Every structure is written in C-alpha cells, then in structure tokens.
Amino acid sequence: MKKSPLAPVFYMLAATLLFALVNIGIKKLPDLPAVEIILFRSVISLALTLGQLRWLGVPPWGQRAQLPDLLLRGLAGAAALVLGFLTIKQLPLAPAVTLQYLGPVFTAVAGIWLLGQPVRPWQWVFFGISLGGVAVAQGFSGLGWAGVALGLGAAATSGLSYVFNSRIGTKENSLVVIFYFQAVTLPIAAVWTCFNWHTPQGADWLWLVAVGVFTQAALWCVTKSYQHGKQAAGIAALDYLGLVYAAAFGTWFFGEKIKLSTYIGMAVVLLGVALNAWYSARRTSHKPAQ
C-alpha cells in the first residue's frame, strides 16, 4: 500500500506536541538536576524500546552498513538532549524552547552536505520569515549569554541528529534508531549523575515516568517523520509550531505573560512554516516519476 504523502507531516505534528509535554515535565522537576532527569528518561525509553523490539522480533543492533549513521545519530541526539535540558532548566520555558526551534535551520544547512538536498532560494526566504517571527515573539533581551549559548548548541546538535535520521531512512526500523540514541545517552547520564544525585521525592516520580513515556512516543513519531519524509528541510520547518505550545503551556502552567509582540511573532512564524510546507509539497508534486 502506498503511504500517504502527509504521513510525515502528521508524525511531526504529533512529535512536536509530545515534546512540548516533555518540557512541561522538566519544568515540573525544578529540584532535580537536568542530567538526572535524562537518566530516568533514558532508562524508561530504553526499556520500552527493547520491549517493543522483542515483541516485533526485530534485532536491536541493526545492519552493519548503517552502524556509523546510527552511532552519529545517537551522539548528536545525546548532545542535543543534554544541552536542551540544561537550557530549559536555566531559562523560562518559552524563550528556552524558542532558541531550540532554530534547529530546522541547522537541519537545512547540514542536509546540503550530508543528504545532497539543496535548499532552494525561496526556502531560505521562508526560513528567514520564521526566524524573524521568533525574534519578534521572544527576542533575547534579558536572557543570560550562557542560556542563549546552551539553546543554540541544542538547536545545532538537534538539527544534525535529524539529518542522520534522514540518512538512515527506512533502511532500519524506527525503534532501532531510538535504541541507539538511548544506548549512547544512558552511560553518559549514568556517569554524570554519580557526581550530582538528588533522590526524587513524592510527585517527582510521576513526572519522571511521564517524561519517559512522552519521550518514547515523541521519538518514535519524529523518527518515522524523517524516515518517510522526502525533504528534511521541509519537515524540519514544522518544528517551529512548537513555539505555539511553548507560549500556551508557559502561560497555563507557569504563569508566563504573553505580550502582543509574542502573538504577532507567532503569526509570522506560522506564516513561514505554511509557505515552506506549501513550497516543498509543490516541488515534490511537480517532480517527474522515477
């Protein structure tokens, strides 16, 4: 059966919402070090992944030819995870997430060399529109340089990990890609936690489980999206929609005030996303059949 061309879009939209829920869980654990949350998250996600792989009868190690890309995806993903958690811990939710949503630009640039996918001039214009919307919505005034640097590092490594997802494509089961991600992240977090451990208390345990479960679902969705998507840059543009979730959840759960400029900026972001998605779909539909 032919897969729907909109499937990667739906997977990415679901992943964006799930990652937003993960961010809420992180902010609900202010007394736990970021790396400790990563440890619990990795343990839960790895256990779920191994259980699913065993149920499907799929070996977790994948094909030898894909090993370099699987390991590189794991390393880039681990770096993005650590930097992203540190950013969320250090900055308010909305600006922390906004910084990380610069990732699609890094995905587009890396895709030129690693995937051979040129970014068309109009796509750069649309990315610029979205980035302009980010600047209008949040800006960087009042944010410490350390937090901004962490957010940019998270965006760069996240964008790179998405490119390796696309390089792997459908040659590996989505769960195998997730397995390598967690297998690389877990030992790093375990060693780091030995030097900075705080025992979770009460509701902390529930939030840790929620972070792990939502993470697993989000990783599966985002991996499926990049594996089946035809254009990494076009899919990555959908990631900007997480700004809407960040602004809404920041207001509802953490009392963050939203200014008029934020609404204007979000509208500009969505305009850039919509134009990029439309342009990518138009180019794909006009390509001659192979």
N, C-alpha and C positions, 0 to 999 in steps of 0.2 A: 504494500500500500504506500502510495506517495505521501510523504509527510507534508503538513500544511506549512507554507512559507511563513506564516505568522507564529508558528510554534516557538521559535527563538525569542520573539518579542514577548509572548506570554510568560515564558520561563524567566526572562529577565525582569519583567514587572513583578512577578512573584518573589524573585530573589531580593529585589530592592526593598519590598515591604518587610520581608523576613529579616533582612539585615538591620532595618530600622528598629524592629522589635528587639534584636540582639543589643543594639545600642542603648535601648531603654534599660535592659537588664544590667548592662555595665554601669550605667549611671546610678542604678539602684544598689550598687555594691561599693559605696564610697570608702569603706574601711578596709577593703581587700586590695592588695597590690595588683596591678594590671596583669603581671605575669602569672599570678596565682589563678586568676580567672581564666587565663589562657590554658593553664594546666588542666583545670577541671573541664573546660570546654573541649580540649583535645582528647582527653580520656573518654568522655561521653561520646563524642563524634566518632572516634576510632572504634569503640566498642560497637556502636550502631552500624558502622561501615562493614566491619568484619562479619557481623551477624547477617547483614543483607547479602554480602558476597557469598557466604557459605550457603545461605538459603537458595541463591541463584545458581550455585555450583560454579562460580567464576573464580579462578585463581587470583589472589590479590597482587601478585608481582608483575603482571602484565607481560608484554612482549619485550625481548631484549633490545630490539631496534628502537623502542620508544623510551628506553631507560634514561638517556640523557635529558630529554624533554620533561619526563615525569619528575626527575630529581630537581631540575631547574625550576619547574613549576612549584614544587614543594618548597624550595629555598626562597623563591620570590614571595610566595604566599605567606611563609612564616615571617619574613621580614615585614611584609605589609600588615600582618596581624599584630605583631608586637608594636610597631610604630603607631598603628591605628588605635590600639587600646590605650597607649600612653597619651595620645592626642586627646581622646575622649575623657581621660582622667584629668587632664590638665586644663582643658578649655570647656566652656559651655557647649551644650550639645549641638546647637545649630551651627556655630562657626566651625566646630571641630569636624562635623560631617561635611560642611561646605568645602573645607580645604581638601578633604579626601575625594570629593567629587570632581577634582581636577584630573583624576585618574584617566578618563577617556582620552584626554589629550596625549598623555604618555602612551596609551594603547595605540593610538593612531600613528604616532611617530615611530614607535618600535615596530609596528606592523609593516612599515615601509621596508625595513631591512630584514626582519625575521620571517615575514609572510609574503613579501613581494606584493603587498596590497597598497598601491599608491592612493594617497588621499587627494581627491580632486579639489581644485581651487575653491569651488563653491562650498565644499565640506569644511574647508578651513574658515570660510566666512561664517558658516553656521556655528562652528565651534567657538569662533570669536564672539558671536552673539550670546551664546550660552555663558561663556566666561565673563562677558560684560554684565550679564544678569547676576552672576554670582557676586561680582564686585558691588553691584548696586544693592543686592539683597543683604549682604553682610558687611562687606568691607573688611579691613584688617586693623582699624583703629582700636587701640586699647588692648590688643592681643600681644602677649609676650612673644619675642622672637623665637624662643625655644619651642613654644607650642606651634607656631607657624611652621618652623623647620620640620618638626615631627609630622605635621599634617602633610606637607609637601613630600616628605620621604615616603609616607604611607601611600600617597597617590601614585608616586613613581613606581614603587615596587608592586602595587596592586595592578597598575596598568600592564606591567611586564608579565605578571602571572597570568593575566587574561590572554596575552598573546601566546604564551606557551600552551594554554588551553586550546587555542585555535590550531596551533601546530600539531597537537596530538589528534585533534579532530575526532572522528568516530572510530579511529583505529583501536581505541581502548574503551572499555566500559566506564561510564561516568564515576562509578564507585571506586574503580582502580585509581583514578586521578585523585579523588578525595583521600584514599588510603595513603598515598604518598605524601600528600600535604600534611596529614596528621602525623604520619610516621616521622617526618622531618621535624615538625613543630614540637612534638611531645618531649623528646630528650632535651631539647634546648630549654623548654619551660621547666622541666623537672630539675635540671641542674641549677638554673637561675633561682627557682623557688627555695632551694636549700638554704640560700643566704637571706631570704626575706619571706618568712612564713608567718601568716596570721590565721589562726583557726576560725573558720566561718561560724557565725552564731545565728540561731533561730531561722528567720526567713531567708537568710543568706543562702541556705542550702536549696531552697525552692528556686531562687533566682539563678543560681548556678546551673541547676538542671534545665531551667527554661532556656538559658543562654546556649547550653549544649545542644538541646533538641532543635531550637530555631536555627542554630548554626548549621546543623546537619541538613536540614531541609533547604536552607538558603544555598549552601554549597552545591547540593545536587541540582538545584534549579539553574544556578549560574553556569555550572559546568555543562549541563545539557544545552544551554543557550549558545555558548561559544562553540560547542562541538558541532552543532547543526546549523549555525548561522553562516551565511555566505560572506559577510563583510564585518570584520571585527570592529572597525571604527563605527559603523552604523549601529551595531548592538550596544557598544560602549556608551553611545550618546544617551541611551535610555537610562543609564545610571544616574543622570542628572535629576531624574524625577524624585530621587531620594531626598532632595532638598525640601520638597513639599512635606514629606513625612517628618523630617527633622524639625521644621518650623512648627508643624502642628503638634507633634509629640512634646517638643520643648515647652510649648505653651500649656498643654493639658496636664502634663505630668510634673513639670519642674518650674512652672510659673514664669517662664521666659517671655518677655514682652515682645510683640511683633510690631514694628514700625510700618508706616505706609510705604517707605522705600523698600522694605522687605517684600511686600506684596507685588510692587512694581517689578522688582528684580526677579521674583519667582515667575512672573508672567513672561519676562524676557527670556529666562532660562527655558521655559516650556516652548516658547516660540522657536528657539534654536533647535531644541530636540525634535519638534514636529517637522521643521524644514529638513533637518538632516535625515530623519526616518523616511520622509516622502522622497527625498532625492535619491537615497540609497535604493529604495524599493523601485523607483522609476528606472534607474540604471540597470538593476537586476532584471526587470521585466523586459527591457529592450535588448538584452544580450541574446545573441543567436544561440539556439540549442546546440549542445555539443553532441 
